[in-house]
């Protein structure tokens, strides 16, 4: 097991945002089709494999070809988030699905995983529109938006 450096304090204004120097330094995991309790294992293994080794991890999870998901993605994404943050990196999720937004919102992870329209946008930190987040929050009584 690699020793993990202390994570940077995100509230420290003197700490510059960290990003990979090149797009090639990002690791990417892709999933497609339906993700539920019976089909999520390959995604879990891919997320674990992408985080193997030492050093900072910049991980893009491309769910743009996922047609359905339930809460089975929440645990693996949360675990990957914790690991990447502990290693002074990040994880970002590519998708354009209101259904994925709803699962993330229901699991309390939408704030951690805003939608990115493409891997390039995720690498650059350019999120997709937050309209879906506000729409789902209003429908669930959250009032955000």
N, C-alpha and C positions, 0 to 999 in steps of 0.2 A: 504494500500500500504506500502510496506517495504521501509525503507530508503536505498538508494543505496550508498555504499562507493565509494569514488573517485577511478576510474580505475588506475591501476599501469601504470607507464610510460614505454612503451615498448622499448624506447631508453635508459633507465637507466640501465647501465651495472651492477649496484649493486642490481637490482631487480631480484631475481631468478625466472625462469619460474615456474608458478603454475600448479600443477596437482593434481588430486585426489589421495589419499593414496591407495585406493582400486578400482578395476574395478567396484565393486558394488556401488560406490558413483556416478557413471555416470548415467544419465538418457538417455533413448533411445526412439526414435520415428522411426517407420517403415512405409513405404508406398509401395504400389505395383500397378501394372497395369498402366493405363494412368492417367497422371496428367495434367489437363487443367482447364480453367476457370469454367467448369461445374462440375469438380470432385475434386478440390483441397481443398474444405471446410473441410473434415475430417483431412487432414494434418495440416491445419491451427489450428483447434481445438486441435489436439494432441500437436502441438508446444506450444500453449498457456498453455495447461494443464501441460506439462513437466516443464514449467517455473514458475508454481504456487509456492507460498511460499516465504520464505526469504532465504538469504544466496547465496553463490556462486553457479553457475550453470555450470555443465559440461555436455554438451548435444551432443549426437551422433545421427545424422539423417541418417538412413539407407535407401538409395534409390536403393539398388542393385537389387530389383525386380521391378523397374519402367521400363516399356517398352516404354513409350513416355512421354515427358513433353514439355511444352511451358513456356513462360515467367511468367506464373501465380505463379510459385514457388519463383520468385525473391523477391517479397515484403515480404512474410512470412519469408523467410530465412534472409533477411536483418533486419527485425524487431527482430528476435531471436538473430542475431549477436549483435545488439545494446544492447539488454537486457542482454545477457550473459557477454559481455565485461564490461558493467556498473557495473555488480555484480562480477567482477574480475574472471570470468570463461571463457569458450570458447564453441564454437559449431563447430563440424566437420562433414563432409558429406561423407558417404560411398557409392561408386558407381564405376563402371568400364565402364561407358557409354560415348562414344565420343559425343553423342547427348546431354547429360547433361552438359558435358564440354562446348559444343557450346552455350547452353542456358546461362550458367554462364558467359562465355566470352562475349557474346553479351550484357548481362546485367551489365557488368563491375564488376562482383563478383568472377571471377575465382581465382583471387589472394587471396581472403578471404577464398574460399572454394576449396582448392586443393583436389583431389580425394584420398580417403583411400580405400584400397582393402577389409578391414574387420573392424568390430567393435574393435577388439583387436588392430589392427594397428592404428585406430583412437585414441584410448585411449592412446597408447604409442607415438603418434605423428609421426608415420612412414608413410609418404605419398607414394602413388603409383607413377609410372613413370610420369614425366612431358612431355613425348613425345607428348601426345595428345594436351596439351596446346600449345606447339610450333607449331604443325601441324595446329591447328585451327587459331592461330594468323597469321601464314604465309598466309593461305588461305584468311583471311579477311584483309590482308595488314598490320598487326601489326608488322611483322618482328621479333617477339620474337622467341626464340628457340635455 
